[in-house]
Amino acid sequence: MTKNIGGFERVLRVVVGLALIAGYFMNGDGAYSWLYLLGIVPLATGVIGWCPPYAMLGINTCAKK
């Protein structure tokens, strides 16, 4: 798995993922509270630096070396 997510996008994904997960813990008693747990996906892809749909579509946002 080669990295296919650039630096800024990785940071953005981690921030969005953490915000969604924090929203679950702050407001976790609603009818659709499980949707906040979808924040795990951007958090994981941001930490790992690899996005499966990007790999399938041939997208790479990493800086060129």
C-alpha positions in Angstrom: 0.0 0.0 0.0 1.7 3.1 -1.2 0.5 6.4 0.3 -2.0 8.2 -1.9 -3.2 11.0 0.4 -1.2 14.3 0.7 -0.2 16.1 3.8 -3.0 18.8 4.0 -5.7 16.3 3.1 -4.4 13.9 5.8 -4.6 16.6 8.4 -8.1 17.5 7.2 -9.3 13.9 7.4 -8.0 13.4 10.9 -9.6 16.7 12.1 -13.0 15.8 10.5 -12.8 12.3 11.8 -12.1 13.4 15.4 -14.8 16.0 15.2 -17.4 13.4 14.2 -16.3 11.0 16.9 -16.4 13.8 19.5 -19.9 14.7 18.3 -20.9 11.1 19.0 -19.7 11.4 22.6 -21.2 14.8 23.1 -24.6 14.1 21.5 -24.8 10.3 21.4 -28.4 9.8 22.5 -30.1 10.9 19.3 -31.9 8.6 16.8 -29.1 8.8 14.2 -26.2 9.1 16.7 -24.5 6.1 15.0 -23.8 8.3 12.0 -21.1 10.1 14.0 -19.2 6.9 14.2 -18.6 7.2 10.4 -15.8 9.5 11.5 -13.7 6.4 12.0 -13.3 6.2 8.2 -11.7 9.6 7.6 -9.7 9.2 10.8 -8.3 5.9 9.8 -7.5 6.9 6.2 -5.9 10.1 7.4 -3.7 8.3 9.9 -2.7 5.5 7.5 -2.3 7.9 4.5 -4.0 5.5 2.1 -7.5 5.6 0.7 -8.9 2.5 -1.1 -11.3 4.4 -3.4 -8.4 6.7 -4.4 -6.3 3.6 -5.2 -9.1 2.1 -7.3 -9.6 5.3 -9.2 -5.9 6.1 -9.6 -6.0 9.3 -7.6 -2.9 10.4 -5.8 -2.8 13.7 -3.9 0.7 13.2 -2.5 3.4 15.8 -3.5 5.5 14.7 -6.5 9.0 13.7 -5.6 
